[in-house]
């Protein structure tokens, strides 16, 4: 009898979980692309792309889009932490997606014009999650890798100045050479 009671203690809760409706139903949606690479963005420049959210449920849902900075161990090799999540904006930041359909959100990445952002490789994740949290929620993350390119055009005209000085030297040299040539008797 004790043995039967012991088994019933485990069996009854297991049967209740299996046969009673549960609010722990998973959401049915997906996001694309799963990974987005943006290469050679110049500091002071921007890049745009679209995220597509596919709602596979029979009901309409609202999704929130935010940024998430992963730990170093979660980032890809050679990628540093993205300096500031506010450089990324979503339009819209909350997206209503009808049942069994898809919708797009525009993502804009703006890199400030400072020289310190030249030749960098960063990773940040874009978080897409349902606004309703009464069910078991699965958050999707899109890996966003951003690489900045070379030089910043922020008033530094070193090349232009060096070229102008070299041009002046060549012109002065030619004028001097012609002037000396005219002085020589033939």
ZADO-1210 file (C-alpha; in nm, 4 decimals, padded with zeros to 6 digits):
<atoms>
<atom x="00.0000" y="00.0000" z="00.0000" code="UNK" pos="1"/>
<atom x="00.2796" y="00.2389" z="00.0859" code="UNK" pos="2"/>
<atom x="00.4395" y="00.1646" z="-00.2471" code="UNK" pos="3"/>
<atom x="00.1169" y="00.2438" z="-00.4370" code="UNK" pos="4"/>
<atom x="00.0743" y="00.5719" z="-00.2454" code="UNK" pos="5"/>
<atom x="00.4302" y="00.6687" z="-00.3283" code="UNK" pos="6"/>
<atom x="00.3691" y="00.6144" z="-00.7003" code="UNK" pos="7"/>
<atom x="00.0372" y="00.8023" z="-00.6917" code="UNK" pos="8"/>
<atom x="00.2095" y="01.1054" z="-00.5420" code="UNK" pos="9"/>
<atom x="00.4186" y="01.1329" z="-00.8604" code="UNK" pos="10"/>
<atom x="00.1589" y="01.0055" z="-01.1056" code="UNK" pos="11"/>
<atom x="-00.1284" y="01.2439" z="-01.0209" code="UNK" pos="12"/>
<atom x="00.0663" y="01.5718" z="-01.0771" code="UNK" pos="13"/>
<atom x="00.2142" y="01.4288" z="-01.3973" code="UNK" pos="14"/>
<atom x="-00.1315" y="01.3424" z="-01.5310" code="UNK" pos="15"/>
<atom x="-00.2655" y="01.6865" z="-01.4348" code="UNK" pos="16"/>
<atom x="00.0132" y="01.8577" z="-01.6260" code="UNK" pos="17"/>
<atom x="-00.0449" y="01.6409" z="-01.9305" code="UNK" pos="18"/>
<atom x="-00.4254" y="01.6550" z="-01.9491" code="UNK" pos="19"/>
<atom x="-00.5190" y="01.9988" z="-01.8123" code="UNK" pos="20"/>
<atom x="-00.4851" y="02.3057" z="-02.0361" code="UNK" pos="21"/>
<atom x="-00.1768" y="02.5038" z="-01.9623" code="UNK" pos="22"/>
<atom x="-00.0878" y="02.8668" z="-02.0188" code="UNK" pos="23"/>
<atom x="00.2672" y="02.7569" z="-02.0956" code="UNK" pos="24"/>
<atom x="00.2117" y="02.7415" z="-02.4701" code="UNK" pos="25"/>
<atom x="00.5017" y="02.8570" z="-02.6844" code="UNK" pos="26"/>
<atom x="00.4657" y="03.1362" z="-02.9378" code="UNK" pos="27"/>
<atom x="00.4871" y="03.0549" z="-03.3033" code="UNK" pos="28"/>
<atom x="00.6906" y="03.3198" z="-03.4844" code="UNK" pos="29"/>
<atom x="01.0225" y="03.3608" z="-03.6591" code="UNK" pos="30"/>
<atom x="01.2518" y="03.6458" z="-03.7603" code="UNK" pos="31"/>
<atom x="01.4756" y="03.6964" z="-04.0607" code="UNK" pos="32"/>
<atom x="01.7566" y="03.7539" z="-04.1199" code="UNK" pos="33"/>
<atom x="01.9133" y="03.5611" z="-03.8313" code="UNK" pos="34"/>
<atom x="02.2488" y="03.7324" z="-03.8881" code="UNK" pos="35"/>
<atom x="02.3145" y="04.0703" z="-04.0494" code="UNK" pos="36"/>
<atom x="02.6595" y="04.1998" z="-04.1414" code="UNK" pos="37"/>
<atom x="02.7192" y="04.5647" z="-04.2227" code="UNK" pos="38"/>
<atom x="03.0697" y="04.6302" z="-04.3540" code="UNK" pos="39"/>
<atom x="03.2708" y="04.9471" z="-04.4197" code="UNK" pos="40"/>
<atom x="03.0334" y="05.2004" z="-04.2683" code="UNK" pos="41"/>
<atom x="03.2270" y="05.5249" z="-04.2479" code="UNK" pos="42"/>
<atom x="03.2112" y="05.7091" z="-03.9182" code="UNK" pos="43"/>
<atom x="02.9493" y="05.9764" z="-03.9703" code="UNK" pos="44"/>
<atom x="02.7611" y="05.7407" z="-04.2018" code="UNK" pos="45"/>
<atom x="02.4580" y="05.5190" z="-04.1629" code="UNK" pos="46"/>
<atom x="02.3212" y="05.1882" z="-04.2880" code="UNK" pos="47"/>
<atom x="01.9648" y="05.0579" z="-04.3081" code="UNK" pos="48"/>
<atom x="01.8056" y="04.7161" z="-04.3477" code="UNK" pos="49"/>
<atom x="01.4727" y="04.5460" z="-04.2774" code="UNK" pos="50"/>
<atom x="01.3825" y="04.2815" z="-04.0209" code="UNK" pos="51"/>
<atom x="01.0939" y="04.0548" z="-04.1166" code="UNK" pos="52"/>
<atom x="00.8769" y="03.9050" z="-03.8427" code="UNK" pos="53"/>
<atom x="00.6654" y="03.6056" z="-03.9449" code="UNK" pos="54"/>
<atom x="00.3653" y="03.5515" z="-03.7141" code="UNK" pos="55"/>
<atom x="00.2636" y="03.1866" z="-03.7590" code="UNK" pos="56"/>
<atom x="-00.0079" y="03.2040" z="-03.4927" code="UNK" pos="57"/>
<atom x="-00.3834" y="03.2252" z="-03.5536" code="UNK" pos="58"/>
<atom x="-00.3984" y="03.5506" z="-03.3577" code="UNK" pos="59"/>
<atom x="-00.2492" y="03.8957" z="-03.4125" code="UNK" pos="60"/>
<atom x="00.0492" y="03.9859" z="-03.1908" code="UNK" pos="61"/>
<atom x="00.2573" y="04.2922" z="-03.1111" code="UNK" pos="62"/>
<atom x="00.6351" y="04.2550" z="-03.1018" code="UNK" pos="63"/>
<atom x="00.8879" y="04.4837" z="-02.9303" code="UNK" pos="64"/>
<atom x="01.2290" y="04.5499" z="-03.0843" code="UNK" pos="65"/>
<atom x="01.5269" y="04.6451" z="-02.8678" code="UNK" pos="66"/>
<atom x="01.9038" y="04.5967" z="-02.8562" code="UNK" pos="67"/>
<atom x="02.0941" y="04.3561" z="-02.6329" code="UNK" pos="68"/>
<atom x="02.4681" y="04.3543" z="-02.5616" code="UNK" pos="69"/>
<atom x="02.5875" y="03.9936" z="-02.5350" code="UNK" pos="70"/>
<atom x="02.8667" y="03.8857" z="-02.3044" code="UNK" pos="71"/>
<atom x="03.2135" y="03.8526" z="-02.4572" code="UNK" pos="72"/>
<atom x="03.1850" y="03.4710" z="-02.4512" code="UNK" pos="73"/>
<atom x="02.8658" y="03.4910" z="-02.6632" code="UNK" pos="74"/>
<atom x="03.0092" y="03.7238" z="-02.9307" code="UNK" pos="75"/>
<atom x="03.1881" y="03.5964" z="-03.2370" code="UNK" pos="76"/>
<atom x="03.5652" y="03.5873" z="-03.2281" code="UNK" pos="77"/>
<atom x="03.7273" y="03.9236" z="-03.3009" code="UNK" pos="78"/>
<atom x="03.4093" y="04.1238" z="-03.2370" code="UNK" pos="79"/>
<atom x="03.4073" y="04.3873" z="-02.9634" code="UNK" pos="80"/>
<atom x="03.1035" y="04.5054" z="-02.7701" code="UNK" pos="81"/>
<atom x="02.8986" y="04.7609" z="-02.9631" code="UNK" pos="82"/>
<atom x="02.9767" y="05.0989" z="-02.7985" code="UNK" pos="83"/>
<atom x="02.6242" y="05.2413" z="-02.7706" code="UNK" pos="84"/>
<atom x="02.2879" y="05.0755" z="-02.8376" code="UNK" pos="85"/>
<atom x="02.1312" y="05.4176" z="-02.9001" code="UNK" pos="86"/>
<atom x="02.3119" y="05.4267" z="-03.2362" code="UNK" pos="87"/>
<atom x="02.0534" y="05.1711" z="-03.3519" code="UNK" pos="88"/>
<atom x="01.6914" y="05.2690" z="-03.4078" code="UNK" pos="89"/>
<atom x="01.3829" y="05.0719" z="-03.5100" code="UNK" pos="90"/>
<atom x="01.0910" y="05.2004" z="-03.7111" code="UNK" pos="91"/>
<atom x="00.8530" y="05.1114" z="-03.5600" code="UNK" pos="92"/>
<atom x="00.9841" y="05.0027" z="-03.2200" code="UNK" pos="93"/>
<atom x="00.6623" y="04.8045" z="-03.1592" code="UNK" pos="94"/>
<atom x="00.5253" y="04.6144" z="-03.4548" code="UNK" pos="95"/>
<atom x="00.1748" y="04.4709" z="-03.4872" code="UNK" pos="96"/>
<atom x="00.1744" y="04.1546" z="-03.7007" code="UNK" pos="97"/>
<atom x="-00.1570" y="04.0073" z="-03.8155" code="UNK" pos="98"/>
<atom x="-00.2336" y="03.6374" z="-03.7753" code="UNK" pos="99"/>
<atom x="-00.0555" y="03.4093" z="-04.0218" code="UNK" pos="100"/>
<atom x="00.1308" y="03.6939" z="-04.1880" code="UNK" pos="101"/>
<atom x="00.4546" y="03.8888" z="-04.1816" code="UNK" pos="102"/>
<atom x="00.5575" y="04.2501" z="-04.1297" code="UNK" pos="103"/>
<atom x="00.8782" y="04.4500" z="-04.1672" code="UNK" pos="104"/>
<atom x="01.0583" y="04.6878" z="-03.9357" code="UNK" pos="105"/>
<atom x="01.3353" y="04.9165" z="-04.0587" code="UNK" pos="106"/>
<atom x="01.6609" y="04.9131" z="-03.8632" code="UNK" pos="107"/>
<atom x="01.8957" y="05.2122" z="-03.8916" code="UNK" pos="108"/>
<atom x="02.2552" y="05.2109" z="-03.7655" code="UNK" pos="109"/>
<atom x="02.4235" y="05.5518" z="-03.7350" code="UNK" pos="110"/>
<atom x="02.7936" y="05.5736" z="-03.6492" code="UNK" pos="111"/>
<atom x="02.9116" y="05.9051" z="-03.4970" code="UNK" pos="112"/>
<atom x="03.1734" y="06.0962" z="-03.7008" code="UNK" pos="113"/>
<atom x="03.4602" y="06.0807" z="-03.4493" code="UNK" pos="114"/>
<atom x="03.7960" y="05.9407" z="-03.5606" code="UNK" pos="115"/>
<atom x="03.7959" y="05.6913" z="-03.2692" code="UNK" pos="116"/>
<atom x="03.5318" y="05.4788" z="-03.4513" code="UNK" pos="117"/>
<atom x="03.7516" y="05.4112" z="-03.7570" code="UNK" pos="118"/>
<atom x="03.8386" y="05.0453" z="-03.8378" code="UNK" pos="119"/>
<atom x="03.6303" y="04.8785" z="-03.5638" code="UNK" pos="120"/>
<atom x="03.4507" y="04.5419" z="-03.5565" code="UNK" pos="121"/>
<atom x="03.1507" y="04.5160" z="-03.3231" code="UNK" pos="122"/>
<atom x="02.8642" y="04.2821" z="-03.2427" code="UNK" pos="123"/>
<atom x="02.5273" y="04.3583" z="-03.0867" code="UNK" pos="124"/>
<atom x="02.2053" y="04.1580" z="-03.0858" code="UNK" pos="125"/>
<atom x="01.8641" y="04.2817" z="-03.1882" code="UNK" pos="126"/>
<atom x="01.5957" y="04.1435" z="-02.9576" code="UNK" pos="127"/>
<atom x="01.2497" y="04.0654" z="-03.0938" code="UNK" pos="128"/>
<atom x="00.9950" y="03.9625" z="-02.8309" code="UNK" pos="129"/>
<atom x="00.6177" y="03.9512" z="-02.7997" code="UNK" pos="130"/>
<atom x="00.4673" y="04.2403" z="-02.6036" code="UNK" pos="131"/>
<atom x="00.2215" y="03.9997" z="-02.4373" code="UNK" pos="132"/>
<atom x="00.4038" y="03.8023" z="-02.1734" code="UNK" pos="133"/>
<atom x="00.1237" y="03.5921" z="-02.0234" code="UNK" pos="134"/>
<atom x="00.2504" y="03.2827" z="-02.2048" code="UNK" pos="135"/>
<atom x="00.5886" y="03.1181" z="-02.2177" code="UNK" pos="136"/>
<atom x="00.7850" y="03.3604" z="-02.4347" code="UNK" pos="137"/>
<atom x="01.0734" y="03.2819" z="-02.6636" code="UNK" pos="138"/>
<atom x="01.2858" y="03.5839" z="-02.7491" code="UNK" pos="139"/>
<atom x="01.4574" y="03.5893" z="-03.0858" code="UNK" pos="140"/>
<atom x="01.7923" y="03.7574" z="-03.1310" code="UNK" pos="141"/>
<atom x="01.9423" y="03.8723" z="-03.4587" code="UNK" pos="142"/>
<atom x="02.3209" y="03.8969" z="-03.4561" code="UNK" pos="143"/>
<atom x="02.4256" y="04.2330" z="-03.5979" code="UNK" pos="144"/>
<atom x="02.7917" y="04.2677" z="-03.6921" code="UNK" pos="145"/>
<atom x="02.9098" y="04.6170" z="-03.7813" code="UNK" pos="146"/>
<atom x="03.2524" y="04.7015" z="-03.9242" code="UNK" pos="147"/>
<atom x="03.3623" y="05.0577" z="-03.9836" code="UNK" pos="148"/>
<atom x="03.5867" y="05.1580" z="-04.2692" code="UNK" pos="149"/>
<atom x="03.8801" y="05.3947" z="-04.2949" code="UNK" pos="150"/>
<atom x="03.9266" y="05.7667" z="-04.2521" code="UNK" pos="151"/>
<atom x="03.6864" y="06.0300" z="-04.1382" code="UNK" pos="152"/>
<atom x="03.6334" y="06.3487" z="-04.3354" code="UNK" pos="153"/>
<atom x="03.6126" y="06.5766" z="-04.0337" code="UNK" pos="154"/>
<atom x="03.8105" y="06.8780" z="-04.1498" code="UNK" pos="155"/>
<atom x="04.1438" y="06.6982" z="-04.1573" code="UNK" pos="156"/>
<atom x="04.2863" y="06.8000" z="-04.4962" code="UNK" pos="157"/>
<atom x="04.6433" y="06.6781" z="-04.4454" code="UNK" pos="158"/>
<atom x="04.6573" y="06.5176" z="-04.7917" code="UNK" pos="159"/>
<atom x="04.5289" y="06.8334" z="-04.9572" code="UNK" pos="160"/>
<atom x="04.7773" y="07.0507" z="-04.7706" code="UNK" pos="161"/>
<atom x="05.0728" y="06.8225" z="-04.8525" code="UNK" pos="162"/>
<atom x="04.9659" y="06.8151" z="-05.2183" code="UNK" pos="163"/>
<atom x="04.9331" y="07.1953" z="-05.2298" code="UNK" pos="164"/>
<atom x="05.2767" y="07.2455" z="-05.0712" code="UNK" pos="165"/>
<atom x="05.4336" y="06.9971" z="-05.3146" code="UNK" pos="166"/>
<atom x="05.2632" y="07.1772" z="-05.6056" code="UNK" pos="167"/>
<atom x="05.3932" y="07.5137" z="-05.4888" code="UNK" pos="168"/>
<atom x="05.7460" y="07.3751" z="-05.4580" code="UNK" pos="169"/>
<atom x="05.7294" y="07.2340" z="-05.8122" code="UNK" pos="170"/>
<atom x="05.5951" y="07.5642" z="-05.9539" code="UNK" pos="171"/>
<atom x="05.8582" y="07.7719" z="-05.7702" code="UNK" pos="172"/>
<atom x="06.1269" y="07.5321" z="-05.8933" code="UNK" pos="173"/>
<atom x="06.0091" y="07.5622" z="-06.2561" code="UNK" pos="174"/>
<atom x="05.9857" y="07.9419" z="-06.2379" code="UNK" pos="175"/>
<atom x="06.3322" y="07.9621" z="-06.0835" code="UNK" pos="176"/>
<atom x="06.4738" y="07.7238" z="-06.3418" code="UNK" pos="177"/>
<atom x="06.3231" y="07.9247" z="-06.6315" code="UNK" pos="178"/>
<atom x="06.4444" y="08.2505" z="-06.4812" code="UNK" pos="179"/>
<atom x="06.8021" y="08.1195" z="-06.4528" code="UNK" pos="180"/>
<atom x="06.7860" y="07.9835" z="-06.8058" code="UNK" pos="181"/>
<atom x="06.6887" y="08.3261" z="-06.9455" code="UNK" pos="182"/>
<atom x="06.9825" y="08.4944" z="-06.7686" code="UNK" pos="183"/>
<atom x="07.2416" y="08.2732" z="-06.9381" code="UNK" pos="184"/>
<atom x="07.3911" y="08.4284" z="-07.2531" code="UNK" pos="185"/>
<atom x="07.3587" y="08.2123" z="-07.5601" code="UNK" pos="186"/>
</atoms>
